[in-house]
Amino acid sequence: MPTAASSSVAAPRRPSRLSFSLALIPGAYVLITAILYGLGPLMEGWPIFLRTAVIVPLMVFGMVYGVIPLVQQLMASRRGV
């Protein structure tokens, strides 16, 4: 009986951390630019720590639920997975 360790099915190759990080940069740039463009005028005059407190959650959610899945999908289709 074959075990999981002796299975002949190879695990899908993942991109290196460096290439994945480099692929995320354009998405992060577009996302932070859009956030700053949209909210910048509303937050004019706010202290920097308050602006950061508003921008960081938006950036994190945008990266986790938008940019990262998109980049993963694009890299997987490029690899032919």
C-alpha positions in Angstrom: 0.0 0.0 0.0 1.6 3.4 -1.0 2.0 6.0 1.6 1.8 9.7 1.2 5.6 10.0 1.4 6.2 7.4 -1.4 3.5 8.8 -3.7 4.7 9.5 -7.2 2.7 12.7 -7.5 5.0 15.7 -7.2 3.9 18.8 -5.3 3.3 21.9 -7.4 6.4 24.1 -7.6 6.0 27.4 -5.8 7.7 30.6 -6.9 10.6 31.7 -4.9 10.0 34.3 -2.2 12.0 36.8 -4.1 10.0 36.5 -7.4 6.7 36.5 -5.4 7.8 39.6 -3.5 8.8 41.4 -6.7 5.5 40.4 -8.4 3.6 42.0 -5.4 5.3 45.4 -5.7 3.2 46.8 -8.7 0.0 45.7 -7.0 1.0 47.2 -3.7 2.0 50.4 -5.4 -1.3 50.7 -7.2 -3.2 50.0 -4.1 -1.4 52.5 -1.8 -1.6 55.1 -4.5 -5.4 54.6 -4.9 -5.9 54.8 -1.1 -3.8 58.0 -0.8 -5.5 59.5 -3.8 -9.0 58.7 -2.5 -8.5 59.5 1.2 -5.6 62.0 1.0 -7.8 65.1 0.7 -10.1 64.0 3.5 -7.2 63.4 5.8 -5.4 66.6 5.1 -4.2 68.2 8.3 -4.5 65.0 10.3 -1.4 63.9 12.3 0.6 61.2 10.6 -0.2 58.5 13.1 -4.0 59.0 12.5 -3.5 58.8 8.7 -1.4 55.7 9.1 -4.1 54.1 11.4 -6.7 54.6 8.7 -4.5 53.6 5.7 -2.9 50.4 7.2 -6.0 48.3 7.6 -7.2 49.2 4.1 -3.8 48.3 2.7 -3.7 45.0 4.5 -7.2 43.9 3.5 -6.5 45.0 0.0 -3.3 43.0 -0.2 -4.7 39.9 1.5 -8.0 39.7 -0.3 -7.1 41.4 -3.6 -3.5 41.7 -4.7 -2.0 38.5 -3.2 -4.7 36.1 -4.6 -4.4 37.8 -8.0 -0.6 37.5 -8.1 -0.8 33.9 -7.0 -3.3 33.1 -9.8 -1.2 34.9 -12.4 2.0 33.1 -11.3 0.2 29.7 -11.2 -1.1 30.2 -14.8 2.3 31.3 -15.9 3.8 28.1 -14.5 1.0 26.0 -16.1 -0.5 24.7 -12.9 
